[in-house]
Amino acid sequence: MKTAMQEMIDWIEERFNNPKETEVLKKASELLEKEKDQIITDYSNGLLYALGYNKEDKNIEYGIIMQSKAEADIYYNETYNQNK
């Protein structure tokens, strides 16, 4: 599976002669990183919520937060980086 921005980058690379130098590809690459951060943050927040934590809860242990982010990163890589 690919994210929408990964599909957009593929589309740009297929249609431009030298896509590495286009401003469109540069912007799409920036937005891909933003999209990745959003997916990881939302997945992490979902895990915390499933464990009974509220994301505004200041009493969440740092280790629990880091573990949820690590799990989210694994999810992202297994789901969206499998075609690379």
Buried (B, 14 or more C-beta within 10 A) or exposed (E): EBBEBBEBBBEBEEEEEEBEEBEEBEEBBEBBEEBBEEBBBEBBBBBBEEEEBEEEEEEBEEEEBEBBBEBBBEBBEEEBEEEE
